[in-house]
């Protein structure tokens, strides 16, 4: 059964939740997307029952700290196991070439030489380009450039084994190109910073992020079936956040025909969503 395991839902400065990252899992087959900003990734994986040694495929969307630094801790821990012969298989890390070059430089500066030598032996940085497709555990994944004006950032389309299509659009508002890519998809994974009612408090538009309002309106326009919202502000009471966001989504969708109304998900850290 294919499952979305939500490791983190927070934005860059979140302290009550981990930075947004997730795994798509089918049994022991795991595809990890982004890794948050620190060694909190290790505890998040552990809490969700994902053994670090069983993660062999990781995608890093872009070079912002809250998305890429967690993978350095993966490399740090696994390189020790690799050097001692206590690791089976390879670790493949995908992403834009400039992002992988940066990660390689960090590893070279931070790891002891005997551990850095695991790169190229057990650990492989694999640059991908827009339009490139890869087969990973039977999932066909096609990468694309999201068109960010901040930094180079990739998303992807992933064909699930159940025949459904999942689209991950990174951590920025959807532009026309991304809306075209995501049209008709079964699962859209996208960012919002806050509820529209709180935009003046969190300044989503100034920070180049979206609100629940845009997410709902665009999902209807794109004929999307299911939308997962994350990369959220961290100030709303965690016990109230999910229902607050869902209540606002119902407001923006109330005039939509039921047959055209997308299902909105606002997960908490550690949530699991069956795909």
VEXDREN-2710 file (C-alpha; in Angstrom, 1 decimal):
% VEXDREN-2710
k/r/px/py/pz
1/UNK/0.0/0.0/0.0
2/UNK/1.5/3.3/-1.1
3/UNK/1.7/5.8/1.7
4/UNK/2.7/9.4/2.2
5/UNK/4.7/9.7/5.5
6/UNK/4.8/13.3/6.6
7/UNK/8.1/13.9/8.4
8/UNK/7.7/17.7/8.8
9/UNK/5.2/20.4/7.9
10/UNK/6.9/23.6/9.1
11/UNK/8.4/26.5/7.2
12/UNK/12.0/27.6/7.4
13/UNK/11.9/29.1/10.9
14/UNK/9.5/26.5/12.5
15/UNK/10.4/25.4/16.0
16/UNK/7.3/23.5/17.1
17/UNK/7.3/21.3/14.0
18/UNK/10.1/20.0/11.7
19/UNK/10.8/21.6/8.4
20/UNK/8.7/20.2/5.5
21/UNK/9.9/16.9/4.2
22/UNK/8.2/13.6/3.5
23/UNK/8.6/10.0/2.3
24/UNK/6.6/8.0/-0.2
25/UNK/6.7/4.4/0.9
26/UNK/5.5/1.1/-0.4
27/UNK/6.6/-1.6/2.0
28/UNK/10.4/-1.4/2.3
29/UNK/10.6/0.8/-0.8
30/UNK/11.2/4.4/0.2
31/UNK/11.6/7.7/-1.7
32/UNK/12.5/10.6/0.5
33/UNK/11.9/14.2/-0.6
34/UNK/13.9/16.9/1.1
35/UNK/15.4/16.5/4.6
36/UNK/14.7/19.5/6.7
37/UNK/17.5/21.6/8.2
38/UNK/19.2/19.4/10.8
39/UNK/19.6/16.2/12.7
40/UNK/16.0/16.4/13.7
41/UNK/15.5/14.3/10.5
42/UNK/17.0/11.3/12.3
43/UNK/14.4/11.4/15.1
44/UNK/11.6/12.1/12.6
45/UNK/12.5/9.0/10.6
46/UNK/12.8/6.9/13.8
47/UNK/9.4/8.1/15.0
48/UNK/7.8/7.1/11.7
49/UNK/9.4/3.7/11.7
50/UNK/11.7/4.3/8.8
51/UNK/15.2/2.8/9.3
52/UNK/17.9/5.1/8.0
53/UNK/19.7/2.1/6.5
54/UNK/16.7/1.3/4.3
55/UNK/16.6/4.8/2.7
56/UNK/18.4/4.5/-0.7
57/UNK/16.8/7.2/-2.7
58/UNK/16.6/10.9/-1.7
59/UNK/15.5/14.0/-3.7
60/UNK/16.7/17.5/-2.7
61/UNK/14.5/20.1/-4.3
62/UNK/16.8/23.2/-3.7
63/UNK/19.6/24.6/-1.6
64/UNK/17.7/26.5/1.1
65/UNK/18.8/25.4/4.5
66/UNK/15.5/24.0/5.7
67/UNK/15.4/21.6/2.8
68/UNK/18.9/20.3/2.3
69/UNK/21.0/20.3/5.5
70/UNK/19.3/17.2/7.0
71/UNK/20.8/15.0/4.3
72/UNK/24.3/15.9/5.7
73/UNK/23.3/14.1/8.9
74/UNK/22.2/11.1/6.9
75/UNK/25.5/11.0/5.1
76/UNK/27.4/11.5/8.4
77/UNK/25.7/8.6/10.1
78/UNK/25.6/6.2/7.1
79/UNK/29.2/6.9/6.1
80/UNK/30.4/5.5/9.4
81/UNK/28.4/2.4/8.9
82/UNK/29.7/2.1/5.3
83/UNK/33.3/2.5/6.3
84/UNK/32.9/-0.3/8.9
85/UNK/31.1/-2.5/6.3
86/UNK/27.8/-2.3/8.1
87/UNK/25.7/-1.0/5.2
88/UNK/24.1/-2.8/2.3
89/UNK/23.3/-1.2/-1.0
90/UNK/23.9/2.4/-2.2
91/UNK/22.6/5.8/-1.3
92/UNK/21.5/7.8/-4.3
93/UNK/20.9/11.6/-3.9
94/UNK/19.1/13.4/-6.7
95/UNK/18.6/17.1/-7.4
96/UNK/19.8/20.1/-9.4
97/UNK/23.5/19.9/-10.1
98/UNK/24.3/23.1/-8.3
99/UNK/22.6/21.8/-5.2
100/UNK/24.5/18.5/-5.2
101/UNK/27.8/20.3/-5.8
102/UNK/27.2/22.3/-2.7
103/UNK/26.3/19.3/-0.7
104/UNK/29.5/17.5/-1.9
105/UNK/31.5/20.6/-0.8
106/UNK/30.0/20.6/2.6
107/UNK/30.8/16.9/3.0
108/UNK/34.4/17.4/1.9
109/UNK/34.8/20.2/4.5
110/UNK/33.0/18.5/7.3
111/UNK/33.6/14.8/7.1
112/UNK/36.8/13.0/8.0
113/UNK/38.6/11.8/4.9
114/UNK/37.9/8.1/5.5
115/UNK/34.2/8.9/5.7
116/UNK/34.2/11.3/2.7
117/UNK/35.7/8.5/0.6
118/UNK/32.3/6.8/0.9
119/UNK/31.1/9.3/-1.7
120/UNK/31.6/7.7/-5.1
121/UNK/31.7/4.2/-3.4
122/UNK/28.4/3.9/-1.6
123/UNK/27.0/7.4/-1.9
124/UNK/26.2/8.9/-5.3
125/UNK/25.2/12.4/-6.1
126/UNK/23.0/12.2/-9.3
127/UNK/22.2/15.5/-11.0
128/UNK/18.8/15.6/-12.8
129/UNK/17.6/18.0/-15.4
130/UNK/14.1/19.3/-16.3
131/UNK/12.2/16.7/-18.3
132/UNK/14.4/13.8/-17.2
133/UNK/12.7/10.7/-16.1
134/UNK/13.9/8.0/-13.7
135/UNK/12.4/4.7/-12.6
136/UNK/12.8/4.2/-8.8
137/UNK/11.2/1.1/-7.3
138/UNK/8.6/1.0/-10.1
139/UNK/7.7/4.7/-9.7
140/UNK/8.3/6.7/-12.9
141/UNK/9.4/10.2/-11.7
142/UNK/9.8/13.1/-14.1
143/UNK/11.6/16.2/-12.8
144/UNK/10.8/19.8/-13.7
145/UNK/12.0/23.3/-12.9
146/UNK/9.4/25.1/-10.9
147/UNK/10.5/28.5/-12.3
148/UNK/11.6/30.0/-8.9
149/UNK/12.9/33.6/-8.9
150/UNK/14.7/33.0/-5.6
151/UNK/16.9/30.0/-6.4
152/UNK/17.0/27.0/-8.7
153/UNK/14.3/24.6/-7.5
154/UNK/12.9/21.4/-9.0
155/UNK/9.7/19.5/-8.4
156/UNK/8.5/16.3/-9.9
157/UNK/5.6/14.2/-11.3
158/UNK/5.5/10.7/-9.8
159/UNK/3.3/7.9/-11.3
160/UNK/2.1/5.8/-8.4
161/UNK/1.9/2.0/-8.8
162/UNK/-1.9/2.3/-8.3
163/UNK/-2.1/4.3/-11.5
164/UNK/-2.6/7.7/-9.9
165/UNK/-0.4/10.8/-10.5
166/UNK/1.3/12.7/-7.7
167/UNK/2.8/16.2/-8.3
168/UNK/5.2/17.9/-5.9
169/UNK/5.6/21.6/-6.7
170/UNK/8.2/22.7/-4.1
171/UNK/7.8/25.5/-1.6
172/UNK/6.7/28.5/-3.7
173/UNK/3.3/29.6/-5.1
174/UNK/2.2/28.0/-8.3
175/UNK/2.9/30.0/-11.5
176/UNK/1.1/29.3/-14.7
177/UNK/3.7/26.7/-15.7
178/UNK/3.2/24.7/-12.5
179/UNK/-0.6/25.0/-12.8
180/UNK/-0.3/23.4/-16.2
181/UNK/1.9/20.6/-14.9
182/UNK/-0.5/19.9/-12.1
183/UNK/-3.8/20.0/-14.0
184/UNK/-5.9/16.9/-13.5
185/UNK/-3.5/15.3/-11.0
186/UNK/-4.7/13.0/-8.3
187/UNK/-2.4/14.3/-5.6
188/UNK/-0.9/17.8/-5.4
189/UNK/1.7/18.5/-2.7
190/UNK/2.1/22.2/-2.3
191/UNK/3.0/25.0/0.1
192/UNK/0.9/27.6/1.8
193/UNK/2.3/29.8/4.6
194/UNK/-1.0/30.6/6.4
195/UNK/-4.7/31.1/6.2
196/UNK/-5.9/34.0/4.1
197/UNK/-7.4/35.5/7.2
198/UNK/-3.9/35.7/8.8
199/UNK/-2.1/37.1/5.7
200/UNK/-1.5/40.5/7.3
201/UNK/0.0/38.8/10.3
202/UNK/2.3/36.4/8.5
203/UNK/2.9/38.5/5.3
204/UNK/2.7/35.5/3.0
205/UNK/2.6/37.5/-0.2
206/UNK/5.6/39.7/0.8
207/UNK/7.5/36.5/1.5
208/UNK/6.5/35.0/-1.9
209/UNK/4.2/32.4/-0.4
210/UNK/0.6/31.4/-0.9
211/UNK/-2.4/31.2/1.5
212/UNK/-5.2/28.7/1.8
213/UNK/-7.3/30.9/-0.5
214/UNK/-5.1/30.5/-3.5
215/UNK/-4.5/26.8/-2.8
216/UNK/-8.3/26.2/-2.9
217/UNK/-9.1/28.4/-5.9
218/UNK/-6.2/26.9/-7.9
219/UNK/-7.1/23.4/-7.1
220/UNK/-10.6/23.9/-8.5
221/UNK/-9.2/25.6/-11.6
222/UNK/-6.7/22.7/-12.1
223/UNK/-9.3/20.0/-11.4
224/UNK/-7.1/18.4/-8.7
225/UNK/-8.6/15.6/-6.7
226/UNK/-6.5/15.8/-3.5
227/UNK/-4.3/18.6/-2.2
228/UNK/-1.8/18.4/0.7
229/UNK/-0.9/21.7/2.2
230/UNK/2.3/22.2/4.2
231/UNK/5.4/24.5/4.7
232/UNK/3.1/26.2/7.3
233/UNK/3.7/29.0/9.8
234/UNK/4.5/27.8/13.3
235/UNK/2.6/30.3/15.5
236/UNK/-0.9/28.8/15.5
237/UNK/-1.6/26.4/18.4
238/UNK/-0.8/23.0/17.0
239/UNK/-3.9/21.5/18.6
240/UNK/-6.0/23.9/16.6
241/UNK/-4.1/24.4/13.4
242/UNK/-5.4/21.6/11.3
243/UNK/-9.1/22.4/11.9
244/UNK/-8.5/26.1/11.5
245/UNK/-6.9/25.6/8.0
246/UNK/-9.6/23.1/7.0
247/UNK/-12.4/25.4/8.1
248/UNK/-11.0/28.2/5.9
249/UNK/-10.6/25.8/3.0
250/UNK/-14.3/24.9/3.3
251/UNK/-15.2/28.6/3.1
252/UNK/-13.3/29.0/-0.1
253/UNK/-14.8/25.8/-1.6
254/UNK/-18.4/26.3/-0.4
255/UNK/-19.6/27.5/-3.8
256/UNK/-17.9/24.7/-5.7
257/UNK/-19.9/21.8/-7.1
258/UNK/-19.4/18.7/-4.9
259/UNK/-18.1/16.8/-7.9
260/UNK/-15.5/19.4/-8.5
261/UNK/-14.5/19.9/-4.9
262/UNK/-11.0/18.7/-4.1
263/UNK/-10.2/17.0/-0.8
264/UNK/-7.9/19.2/1.3
265/UNK/-5.3/17.7/3.7
266/UNK/-3.5/19.7/6.3
267/UNK/-1.2/17.2/8.0
268/UNK/0.7/17.4/11.2
269/UNK/4.2/16.0/11.6
270/UNK/4.0/12.2/11.8
271/UNK/0.7/12.0/9.9
272/UNK/0.3/9.2/7.3
273/UNK/-1.8/9.5/4.2
274/UNK/-2.8/6.6/2.1
275/UNK/-2.3/7.3/-1.5
END
